[in-house]
Amino acid sequence: MIKLTKLNGEKFVLNCEQIVSIECIPESKILLHNLSFYIVRETPDEIIEKSIKYLSAIHSMNITPKVRNVNL
């Protein structure tokens, strides 16, 4: 999840894994998989940087599921 700012100054958090594309119009228009969109103050480069940082943190956790022994 990444923190972004709407044009009215309202902060919100977005699941960056849902982003399909980012347009610069000159604000940033973020198009999501469900075809909804947000217009935000951050530049496309800032959004990409935040997304990479978030995804890197998630993947670096290297979480493995615990397996329980089940007697059948």
C-alpha positions, 0 to 999 in steps of 0.5 A: 500500500502506498500513501498518496495525496488527492488534489484537494489535499486529502491523504489516502492509501492505495494498493499499488498492485491494482495500478494499470497505468499512470498518465501525466495530465499534468497531474497524475491520473492512476488507472486501476484494474477495475477501470476506476481512477484517481488524480493525485499530486504525486508525479508518476516517478514518485508513484513508481518509486513508492510502489517499488519500495513497498513491493521490495519490502513485501518480497524481502520478508520471505514469509514461508507458510507453516506446515502442520503434521496431520495424522490421517 
